[in-house]
Structures are given as C-alpha cells and as structure tokens.
Amino acid sequence: MRIRLTAAERERLAAMGERDLTMLHFTYGMWIRNAWLWTNPTLVAACGTDDPDDASAVLIRELWRRVTASVGDADELASSADA
C-alpha cells in the first residue's frame, strides 16, 4: 500500500503534532476508509481493530511517523553536508 504525497503535503503532515492527527479523520481518514478499509477486513484486522474508523487512525499515525522520520533524516543529511 502506497500513498503518494506532494512535498507540500509531506511538510504539512510532518509539521503536525501527534495529537493533531485527529483533524485528518474527515480528509485523509475518509479517503483511506473509502479506498481500502470498507472492503478489506483483513487490512482492518492487521491494524489491530475491527473498526475501519480506528484502522484509518492507525494508518494515519504510521504515515505521520514515517514522514516525520524521513524529514528528520533529510534534516540530518543537510546538517552533515553543511559541516
């Protein structure tokens, strides 16, 4: 499963705090539920739940973790290149 985000979307997501991710429930969350979760109970279960709403929150949180980690890696590379 791949989600392609623009650079602006990645930056916006990386700038969010983990507590702010609930604001994405009716945007990214709805898209994830409609695209993958309503018809895929196996994926929902893999998120540790039987509820597509909760599963979309799990997937958004994981996406956020990966984006913030990659932004941190990029910042680290830029800092070491400046040294």
C-alpha positions in Angstrom: 0.0 0.0 0.0 1.5 3.3 -1.1 0.2 6.8 -0.6 1.9 9.4 -2.8 2.1 12.8 -1.1 3.3 16.0 -2.6 6.2 17.8 -1.0 3.8 20.3 0.5 1.6 17.5 1.9 4.6 15.8 3.5 5.7 19.1 5.0 2.2 19.9 6.4 1.9 16.4 7.9 5.4 16.5 9.4 4.7 19.9 11.0 1.7 18.4 12.8 1.9 17.1 16.3 0.7 13.6 17.0 -2.3 15.0 18.9 -3.3 17.0 15.8 -3.7 13.9 13.6 -7.4 13.5 14.6 -8.0 16.6 12.4 -7.4 14.3 9.4 -10.3 12.0 10.2 -12.6 13.5 7.7 -10.0 14.1 5.0 -7.1 11.5 4.7 -9.0 9.2 7.0 -12.2 9.2 4.9 -10.1 8.6 1.8 -8.3 5.7 3.4 -11.5 4.2 4.6 -13.3 4.5 1.2 -10.3 3.4 -0.8 -9.1 0.4 1.3 -10.8 -0.3 4.6 -14.6 -0.7 4.0 -14.0 -3.6 1.6 -10.8 -5.1 3.2 -11.5 -6.5 6.7 -8.1 -8.2 6.6 -6.3 -4.8 6.5 -8.6 -3.5 9.2 -7.7 -6.5 11.4 -4.0 -6.0 10.6 -4.4 -2.6 12.3 -5.4 -4.3 15.5 -9.1 -3.5 15.3 -12.4 -4.4 13.7 -13.4 -0.8 13.1 -12.4 1.0 9.9 -12.5 4.3 11.7 -9.9 3.1 14.2 -7.9 1.4 11.5 -7.7 4.7 9.5 -6.3 6.4 12.6 -3.7 3.7 12.9 -2.7 4.1 9.3 -2.5 7.9 9.5 -0.4 7.7 12.6 2.0 5.3 10.9 2.2 7.5 7.8 2.9 10.5 10.1 5.7 8.6 11.9 7.3 7.7 8.6 7.0 11.2 7.2 8.4 12.8 10.3 11.3 10.2 10.4 12.1 10.9 6.7 12.1 14.7 7.3 14.4 14.2 10.3 16.7 12.1 8.2 16.7 14.8 5.5 17.5 17.5 8.0 20.3 15.4 9.4 21.8 14.9 6.0 21.6 18.6 5.2 23.3 19.4 8.5 26.1 17.0 7.9 26.6 18.3 4.4 26.9 21.9 5.8 29.6 20.8 8.2 
